[in-house]
Amino acid sequence: MKGVEFVIDEHGSKKAVLIDLKKHRRLWEDFYDTLRAKEREEEPRESLEEVKKKVLGQA
């Protein structure tokens, strides 16, 4: 894929990737969004109704 390069270690293993953000900004944004969601998957959840009450000052 043009605009994507892998960084290889001395053993030939892929260790990192370089992404041309001018060509693949949306690819990076999707990857970053997925990473952030996975980091937060253990956080407590609130229902939409709970959030509405807080926002509208009814909590």
PDB file with one MODEL, atoms N, CA, C and O in Angstrom:
MODEL        1
ATOM      1  N   MET A   1       0.863  -1.172   0.000  1.00  0.00           N
ATOM      2  CA  MET A   1       0.000   0.000   0.000  1.00  0.00           C
ATOM      3  C   MET A   1       0.907   1.233   0.000  1.00  0.00           C
ATOM      4  O   MET A   1       1.778   1.365   0.860  1.00  0.00           O
ATOM      5  N   LYS A   2       0.708   2.111  -0.940  1.00  0.00           N
ATOM      6  CA  LYS A   2       1.510   3.330  -0.996  1.00  0.00           C
ATOM      7  C   LYS A   2       1.191   4.214   0.206  1.00  0.00           C
ATOM      8  O   LYS A   2       0.035   4.348   0.609  1.00  0.00           O
ATOM      9  N   GLY A   3       2.239   4.812   0.768  1.00  0.00           N
ATOM     10  CA  GLY A   3       2.055   5.697   1.905  1.00  0.00           C
ATOM     11  C   GLY A   3       2.073   4.990   3.248  1.00  0.00           C
ATOM     12  O   GLY A   3       1.830   5.609   4.284  1.00  0.00           O
ATOM     13  N   VAL A   4       2.365   3.669   3.233  1.00  0.00           N
ATOM     14  CA  VAL A   4       2.470   2.893   4.468  1.00  0.00           C
ATOM     15  C   VAL A   4       3.781   2.118   4.405  1.00  0.00           C
ATOM     16  O   VAL A   4       4.019   1.359   3.465  1.00  0.00           O
ATOM     17  N   GLU A   5       4.634   2.316   5.417  1.00  0.00           N
ATOM     18  CA  GLU A   5       5.919   1.623   5.479  1.00  0.00           C
ATOM     19  C   GLU A   5       6.071   0.956   6.839  1.00  0.00           C
ATOM     20  O   GLU A   5       5.694   1.523   7.865  1.00  0.00           O
ATOM     21  N   PHE A   6       6.625  -0.252   6.840  1.00  0.00           N
ATOM     22  CA  PHE A   6       6.881  -0.951   8.088  1.00  0.00           C
ATOM     23  C   PHE A   6       8.322  -0.738   8.518  1.00  0.00           C
ATOM     24  O   PHE A   6       9.230  -0.700   7.688  1.00  0.00           O
ATOM     25  N   VAL A   7       8.524  -0.601   9.816  1.00  0.00           N
ATOM     26  CA  VAL A   7       9.864  -0.546  10.397  1.00  0.00           C
ATOM     27  C   VAL A   7      10.187  -1.965  10.850  1.00  0.00           C
ATOM     28  O   VAL A   7       9.448  -2.567  11.629  1.00  0.00           O
ATOM     29  N   ILE A   8      11.289  -2.480  10.356  1.00  0.00           N
ATOM     30  CA  ILE A   8      11.686  -3.865  10.591  1.00  0.00           C
ATOM     31  C   ILE A   8      12.919  -3.882  11.504  1.00  0.00           C
ATOM     32  O   ILE A   8      13.834  -3.077  11.329  1.00  0.00           O
ATOM     33  N   ASP A   9      12.939  -4.804  12.479  1.00  0.00           N
ATOM     34  CA  ASP A   9      14.117  -4.915  13.342  1.00  0.00           C
ATOM     35  C   ASP A   9      15.183  -5.797  12.677  1.00  0.00           C
ATOM     36  O   ASP A   9      15.004  -6.266  11.553  1.00  0.00           O
ATOM     37  N   GLU A  10      16.283  -6.011  13.388  1.00  0.00           N
ATOM     38  CA  GLU A  10      17.403  -6.768  12.826  1.00  0.00           C
ATOM     39  C   GLU A  10      17.066  -8.234  12.567  1.00  0.00           C
ATOM     40  O   GLU A  10      17.809  -8.923  11.868  1.00  0.00           O
ATOM     41  N   HIS A  11      15.951  -8.718  13.125  1.00  0.00           N
ATOM     42  CA  HIS A  11      15.524 -10.095  12.911  1.00  0.00           C
ATOM     43  C   HIS A  11      14.474 -10.217  11.808  1.00  0.00           C
ATOM     44  O   HIS A  11      13.998 -11.312  11.508  1.00  0.00           O
ATOM     45  N   GLY A  12      14.119  -9.079  11.208  1.00  0.00           N
ATOM     46  CA  GLY A  12      13.124  -9.085  10.145  1.00  0.00           C
ATOM     47  C   GLY A  12      11.691  -9.000  10.634  1.00  0.00           C
ATOM     48  O   GLY A  12      10.755  -9.156   9.849  1.00  0.00           O
ATOM     49  N   SER A  13      11.510  -8.751  11.936  1.00  0.00           N
ATOM     50  CA  SER A  13      10.151  -8.631  12.496  1.00  0.00           C
ATOM     51  C   SER A  13       9.652  -7.200  12.377  1.00  0.00           C
ATOM     52  O   SER A  13      10.401  -6.249  12.598  1.00  0.00           O
ATOM     53  N   LYS A  14       8.381  -7.059  12.025  1.00  0.00           N
ATOM     54  CA  LYS A  14       7.771  -5.744  11.940  1.00  0.00           C
ATOM     55  C   LYS A  14       7.594  -5.185  13.351  1.00  0.00           C
ATOM     56  O   LYS A  14       7.020  -5.844  14.218  1.00  0.00           O
ATOM     57  N   LYS A  15       8.087  -3.973  13.577  1.00  0.00           N
ATOM     58  CA  LYS A  15       8.037  -3.359  14.905  1.00  0.00           C
ATOM     59  C   LYS A  15       7.202  -2.093  14.955  1.00  0.00           C
ATOM     60  O   LYS A  15       6.720  -1.715  16.022  1.00  0.00           O
ATOM     61  N   ALA A  16       7.024  -1.436  13.830  1.00  0.00           N
ATOM     62  CA  ALA A  16       6.280  -0.182  13.796  1.00  0.00           C
ATOM     63  C   ALA A  16       5.816   0.056  12.368  1.00  0.00           C
ATOM     64  O   ALA A  16       6.209  -0.648  11.438  1.00  0.00           O
ATOM     65  N   VAL A  17       4.977   1.059  12.223  1.00  0.00           N
ATOM     66  CA  VAL A  17       4.496   1.413  10.896  1.00  0.00           C
ATOM     67  C   VAL A  17       4.526   2.927  10.747  1.00  0.00           C
ATOM     68  O   VAL A  17       4.208   3.658  11.685  1.00  0.00           O
ATOM     69  N   LEU A  18       4.904   3.385   9.583  1.00  0.00           N
ATOM     70  CA  LEU A  18       4.873   4.807   9.245  1.00  0.00           C
ATOM     71  C   LEU A  18       3.735   5.020   8.261  1.00  0.00           C
ATOM     72  O   LEU A  18       3.650   4.339   7.239  1.00  0.00           O
ATOM     73  N   ILE A  19       2.862   5.966   8.574  1.00  0.00           N
ATOM     74  CA  ILE A  19       1.701   6.241   7.727  1.00  0.00           C
ATOM     75  C   ILE A  19       1.797   7.664   7.210  1.00  0.00           C
ATOM     76  O   ILE A  19       1.939   8.604   7.993  1.00  0.00           O
ATOM     77  N   ASP A  20       1.720   7.829   5.898  1.00  0.00           N
ATOM     78  CA  ASP A  20       1.684   9.157   5.293  1.00  0.00           C
ATOM     79  C   ASP A  20       0.305   9.752   5.583  1.00  0.00           C
ATOM     80  O   ASP A  20      -0.692   9.340   4.990  1.00  0.00           O
ATOM     81  N   LEU A  21       0.256  10.718   6.491  1.00  0.00           N
ATOM     82  CA  LEU A  21      -1.033  11.265   6.911  1.00  0.00           C
ATOM     83  C   LEU A  21      -1.712  12.093   5.822  1.00  0.00           C
ATOM     84  O   LEU A  21      -2.928  12.278   5.854  1.00  0.00           O
ATOM     85  N   LYS A  22      -0.950  12.584   4.876  1.00  0.00           N
ATOM     86  CA  LYS A  22      -1.584  13.299   3.757  1.00  0.00           C
ATOM     87  C   LYS A  22      -2.411  12.333   2.906  1.00  0.00           C
ATOM     88  O   LYS A  22      -3.462  12.699   2.382  1.00  0.00           O
ATOM     89  N   LYS A  23      -1.930  11.112   2.778  1.00  0.00           N
ATOM     90  CA  LYS A  23      -2.632  10.112   1.971  1.00  0.00           C
ATOM     91  C   LYS A  23      -3.659   9.324   2.780  1.00  0.00           C
ATOM     92  O   LYS A  23      -4.714   8.956   2.262  1.00  0.00           O
ATOM     93  N   HIS A  24      -3.349   9.066   4.048  1.00  0.00           N
ATOM     94  CA  HIS A  24      -4.150   8.122   4.828  1.00  0.00           C
ATOM     95  C   HIS A  24      -4.637   8.691   6.157  1.00  0.00           C
ATOM     96  O   HIS A  24      -4.668   7.970   7.154  1.00  0.00           O
ATOM     97  N   ARG A  25      -5.007   9.935   6.195  1.00  0.00           N
ATOM     98  CA  ARG A  25      -5.484  10.537   7.440  1.00  0.00           C
ATOM     99  C   ARG A  25      -6.681   9.774   8.000  1.00  0.00           C
ATOM    100  O   ARG A  25      -6.751   9.539   9.207  1.00  0.00           O
ATOM    101  N   ARG A  26      -7.612   9.387   7.150  1.00  0.00           N
ATOM    102  CA  ARG A  26      -8.813   8.679   7.630  1.00  0.00           C
ATOM    103  C   ARG A  26      -8.445   7.314   8.208  1.00  0.00           C
ATOM    104  O   ARG A  26      -9.043   6.879   9.192  1.00  0.00           O
ATOM    105  N   LEU A  27      -7.469   6.635   7.607  1.00  0.00           N
ATOM    106  CA  LEU A  27      -7.003   5.358   8.133  1.00  0.00           C
ATOM    107  C   LEU A  27      -6.452   5.547   9.550  1.00  0.00           C
ATOM    108  O   LEU A  27      -6.770   4.774  10.454  1.00  0.00           O
ATOM    109  N   TRP A  28      -5.632   6.569   9.735  1.00  0.00           N
ATOM    110  CA  TRP A  28      -5.076   6.853  11.053  1.00  0.00           C
ATOM    111  C   TRP A  28      -6.184   7.195  12.037  1.00  0.00           C
ATOM    112  O   TRP A  28      -6.168   6.703  13.166  1.00  0.00           O
ATOM    113  N   GLU A  29      -7.140   8.020  11.645  1.00  0.00           N
ATOM    114  CA  GLU A  29      -8.234   8.406  12.542  1.00  0.00           C
ATOM    115  C   GLU A  29      -9.038   7.188  12.984  1.00  0.00           C
ATOM    116  O   GLU A  29      -9.408   7.085  14.153  1.00  0.00           O
ATOM    117  N   ASP A  30      -9.310   6.269  12.068  1.00  0.00           N
ATOM    118  CA  ASP A  30     -10.037   5.041  12.417  1.00  0.00           C
ATOM    119  C   ASP A  30      -9.230   4.199  13.406  1.00  0.00           C
ATOM    120  O   ASP A  30      -9.774   3.694  14.387  1.00  0.00           O
ATOM    121  N   PHE A  31      -7.941   4.054  13.144  1.00  0.00           N
ATOM    122  CA  PHE A  31      -7.073   3.285  14.035  1.00  0.00           C
ATOM    123  C   PHE A  31      -7.038   3.924  15.422  1.00  0.00           C
ATOM    124  O   PHE A  31      -7.165   3.229  16.430  1.00  0.00           O
ATOM    125  N   TYR A  32      -6.868   5.236  15.473  1.00  0.00           N
ATOM    126  CA  TYR A  32      -6.779   5.947  16.752  1.00  0.00           C
ATOM    127  C   TYR A  32      -8.096   5.856  17.526  1.00  0.00           C
ATOM    128  O   TYR A  32      -8.089   5.633  18.736  1.00  0.00           O
ATOM    129  N   ASP A  33      -9.216   6.026  16.839  1.00  0.00           N
ATOM    130  CA  ASP A  33     -10.524   5.912  17.495  1.00  0.00           C
ATOM    131  C   ASP A  33     -10.720   4.521  18.091  1.00  0.00           C
ATOM    132  O   ASP A  33     -11.229   4.385  19.203  1.00  0.00           O
ATOM    133  N   THR A  34     -10.317   3.496  17.353  1.00  0.00           N
ATOM    134  CA  THR A  34     -10.446   2.122  17.842  1.00  0.00           C
ATOM    135  C   THR A  34      -9.564   1.903  19.068  1.00  0.00           C
ATOM    136  O   THR A  34      -9.994   1.285  20.042  1.00  0.00           O
ATOM    137  N   LEU A  35      -8.346   2.402  19.021  1.00  0.00           N
ATOM    138  CA  LEU A  35      -7.430   2.280  20.150  1.00  0.00           C
ATOM    139  C   LEU A  35      -7.994   2.963  21.393  1.00  0.00           C
ATOM    140  O   LEU A  35      -7.958   2.387  22.480  1.00  0.00           O
ATOM    141  N   ARG A  36      -8.516   4.184  21.247  1.00  0.00           N
ATOM    142  CA  ARG A  36      -9.088   4.918  22.385  1.00  0.00           C
ATOM    143  C   ARG A  36     -10.301   4.179  22.955  1.00  0.00           C
ATOM    144  O   ARG A  36     -10.474   4.129  24.173  1.00  0.00           O
ATOM    145  N   ALA A  37     -11.127   3.615  22.104  1.00  0.00           N
ATOM    146  CA  ALA A  37     -12.299   2.870  22.575  1.00  0.00           C
ATOM    147  C   ALA A  37     -11.872   1.644  23.381  1.00  0.00           C
ATOM    148  O   ALA A  37     -12.465   1.343  24.417  1.00  0.00           O
ATOM    149  N   LYS A  38     -10.845   0.937  22.910  1.00  0.00           N
ATOM    150  CA  LYS A  38     -10.368  -0.237  23.642  1.00  0.00           C
ATOM    151  C   LYS A  38      -9.785   0.148  24.998  1.00  0.00           C
ATOM    152  O   LYS A  38      -9.949  -0.584  25.974  1.00  0.00           O
ATOM    153  N   GLU A  39      -9.104   1.293  25.065  1.00  0.00           N
ATOM    154  CA  GLU A  39      -8.543   1.757  26.337  1.00  0.00           C
ATOM    155  C   GLU A  39      -9.641   2.047  27.352  1.00  0.00           C
ATOM    156  O   GLU A  39      -9.419   1.924  28.557  1.00  0.00           O
ATOM    157  N   ARG A  40     -10.804   2.425  26.884  1.00  0.00           N
ATOM    158  CA  ARG A  40     -11.880   2.853  27.766  1.00  0.00           C
ATOM    159  C   ARG A  40     -12.957   1.799  27.993  1.00  0.00           C
ATOM    160  O   ARG A  40     -13.954   2.081  28.659  1.00  0.00           O
ATOM    161  N   GLU A  41     -12.783   0.590  27.456  1.00  0.00           N
ATOM    162  CA  GLU A  41     -13.854  -0.397  27.517  1.00  0.00           C
ATOM    163  C   GLU A  41     -14.169  -0.872  28.935  1.00  0.00           C
ATOM    164  O   GLU A  41     -15.243  -1.428  29.161  1.00  0.00           O
ATOM    165  N   GLU A  42     -13.272  -0.671  29.886  1.00  0.00           N
ATOM    166  CA  GLU A  42     -13.523  -1.082  31.267  1.00  0.00           C
ATOM    167  C   GLU A  42     -14.131   0.041  32.117  1.00  0.00           C
ATOM    168  O   GLU A  42     -14.466  -0.177  33.282  1.00  0.00           O
ATOM    169  N   GLU A  43     -14.271   1.222  31.547  1.00  0.00           N
ATOM    170  CA  GLU A  43     -14.848   2.341  32.292  1.00  0.00           C
ATOM    171  C   GLU A  43     -16.338   2.103  32.531  1.00  0.00           C
ATOM    172  O   GLU A  43     -17.012   1.467  31.721  1.00  0.00           O
ATOM    173  N   PRO A  44     -16.841   2.618  33.646  1.00  0.00           N
ATOM    174  CA  PRO A  44     -18.274   2.444  33.912  1.00  0.00           C
ATOM    175  C   PRO A  44     -19.124   3.129  32.843  1.00  0.00           C
ATOM    176  O   PRO A  44     -18.724   4.139  32.262  1.00  0.00           O
ATOM    177  N   ARG A  45     -20.285   2.566  32.600  1.00  0.00           N
ATOM    178  CA  ARG A  45     -21.206   3.093  31.585  1.00  0.00           C
ATOM    179  C   ARG A  45     -22.341   3.841  32.264  1.00  0.00           C
ATOM    180  O   ARG A  45     -22.694   3.568  33.412  1.00  0.00           O
ATOM    181  N   GLU A  46     -22.903   4.789  31.529  1.00  0.00           N
ATOM    182  CA  GLU A  46     -24.101   5.497  31.978  1.00  0.00           C
ATOM    183  C   GLU A  46     -25.139   5.405  30.869  1.00  0.00           C
ATOM    184  O   GLU A  46     -24.804   5.460  29.686  1.00  0.00           O
ATOM    185  N   SER A  47     -26.385   5.267  31.255  1.00  0.00           N
ATOM    186  CA  SER A  47     -27.436   5.203  30.249  1.00  0.00           C
ATOM    187  C   SER A  47     -27.682   6.597  29.675  1.00  0.00           C
ATOM    188  O   SER A  47     -27.309   7.603  30.279  1.00  0.00           O
ATOM    189  N   LEU A  48     -28.301   6.641  28.528  1.00  0.00           N
ATOM    190  CA  LEU A  48     -28.640   7.910  27.902  1.00  0.00           C
ATOM    191  C   LEU A  48     -29.546   8.726  28.815  1.00  0.00           C
ATOM    192  O   LEU A  48     -29.400   9.945  28.905  1.00  0.00           O
ATOM    193  N   GLU A  49     -30.456   8.079  29.477  1.00  0.00           N
ATOM    194  CA  GLU A  49     -31.370   8.785  30.389  1.00  0.00           C
ATOM    195  C   GLU A  49     -30.610   9.424  31.555  1.00  0.00           C
ATOM    196  O   GLU A  49     -30.923  10.547  31.948  1.00  0.00           O
ATOM    197  N   GLU A  50     -29.623   8.728  32.109  1.00  0.00           N
ATOM    198  CA  GLU A  50     -28.811   9.294  33.193  1.00  0.00           C
ATOM    199  C   GLU A  50     -28.046  10.525  32.719  1.00  0.00           C
ATOM    200  O   GLU A  50     -27.971  11.531  33.425  1.00  0.00           O
ATOM    201  N   VAL A  51     -27.483  10.437  31.527  1.00  0.00           N
ATOM    202  CA  VAL A  51     -26.732  11.568  30.983  1.00  0.00           C
ATOM    203  C   VAL A  51     -27.657  12.755  30.727  1.00  0.00           C
ATOM    204  O   VAL A  51     -27.303  13.894  31.035  1.00  0.00           O
ATOM    205  N   LYS A  52     -28.839  12.498  30.165  1.00  0.00           N
ATOM    206  CA  LYS A  52     -29.804  13.577  29.921  1.00  0.00           C
ATOM    207  C   LYS A  52     -30.167  14.292  31.216  1.00  0.00           C
ATOM    208  O   LYS A  52     -30.252  15.520  31.257  1.00  0.00           O
ATOM    209  N   LYS A  53     -30.381  13.515  32.270  1.00  0.00           N
ATOM    210  CA  LYS A  53     -30.732  14.122  33.554  1.00  0.00           C
ATOM    211  C   LYS A  53     -29.607  15.002  34.070  1.00  0.00           C
ATOM    212  O   LYS A  53     -29.858  16.100  34.566  1.00  0.00           O
ATOM    213  N   LYS A  54     -28.373  14.535  33.958  1.00  0.00           N
ATOM    214  CA  LYS A  54     -27.219  15.333  34.396  1.00  0.00           C
ATOM    215  C   LYS A  54     -27.091  16.608  33.583  1.00  0.00           C
ATOM    216  O   LYS A  54     -26.888  17.685  34.143  1.00  0.00           O
ATOM    217  N   VAL A  55     -27.207  16.495  32.285  1.00  0.00           N
ATOM    218  CA  VAL A  55     -27.034  17.642  31.384  1.00  0.00           C
ATOM    219  C   VAL A  55     -28.143  18.680  31.619  1.00  0.00           C
ATOM    220  O   VAL A  55     -27.898  19.887  31.599  1.00  0.00           O
ATOM    221  N   LEU A  56     -29.331  18.194  31.835  1.00  0.00           N
ATOM    222  CA  LEU A  56     -30.468  19.098  32.024  1.00  0.00           C
ATOM    223  C   LEU A  56     -30.627  19.549  33.464  1.00  0.00           C
ATOM    224  O   LEU A  56     -31.581  20.255  33.792  1.00  0.00           O
ATOM    225  N   GLY A  57     -29.692  19.143  34.337  1.00  0.00           N
ATOM    226  CA  GLY A  57     -29.724  19.574  35.721  1.00  0.00           C
ATOM    227  C   GLY A  57     -30.796  18.924  36.563  1.00  0.00           C
ATOM    228  O   GLY A  57     -31.273  19.513  37.532  1.00  0.00           O
ATOM    229  N   GLN A  58     -31.173  17.725  36.205  1.00  0.00           N
ATOM    230  CA  GLN A  58     -32.222  17.032  36.926  1.00  0.00           C
ATOM    231  C   GLN A  58     -31.680  15.888  37.778  1.00  0.00           C
ATOM    232  O   GLN A  58     -32.437  15.045  38.260  1.00  0.00           O
ATOM    233  N   ALA A  59     -30.362  15.869  37.956  1.00  0.00           N
ATOM    234  CA  ALA A  59     -29.747  14.774  38.707  1.00  0.00           C
ATOM    235  C   ALA A  59     -29.880  14.977  40.201  1.00  0.00           C
ATOM    236  O   ALA A  59     -29.415  14.145  40.980  1.00  0.00           O
TER     237      ALA A  59
ENDMDL
END
